[in-house]
């Protein structure tokens, strides 16, 4: 029994010293070539020195795997900030679209603000579009009511009135998710309060869809601030805002 315990401890120590051991998604689901798989493991483990060595030896930082996933998109999937940094330092293209036509910035916006910041510093366009939807990463920030990602994007110059093929804008998405603080920031940053979608709806139709009795105190406070902004700028307030 003692010998078994010693063997298990030794195995644990050996594994802990292995540079590409990590807990997360299985890279073999996305990468088939041995060179890409080796790089993907190093990326997931956040081993920047190993990433650099592999790329210098011929690995492609812009490798494309199964279903079109890119190595940068994989770093976001694996939630590896150091892996993403290692790829960018070795020449990965920051706006190369990946699986589902999603640019790395969009993948990062679903994952963590630090990745968004890293990509923007590397030259990613804050308005890079996902071709399938015609939307920018600001929509993701609104969907998640993610103030840190929102701030990073607008500080980098993201278009607060970006219009998708359905004439939808970030303010419509923020309104739909009851992200009142972000709605107010968009208005203050110059978003058009009169914009109309293809279906004829405005952000107010979406934001005031619930009665005041059905929302939280936080939402009520945010609604009051938005109503005050609309009144101050002579924008007619939706009647449902007072119900």
Protein Blocks (a to p, Z undefined) as FASTA:
>chain_A
ZZmmmmmmmmmmmmmmpmkbccdddfklmbmbfklmmmmmmmmnopaklmmmmmmnopaf
kbccehhiafklmmmmnopaklmmmmmmnopafklccehhiafklmmmmmomklmmmmmm
nopafkbccfklopafklmmmmnopaklmmmmmmnopafkbccfkopafklmmmmnopak
lmmmmmmnopafkbccfkopafklmmmmpcfklpcfklmmmmmmmmmmmmmnopacdfkl
mZZ
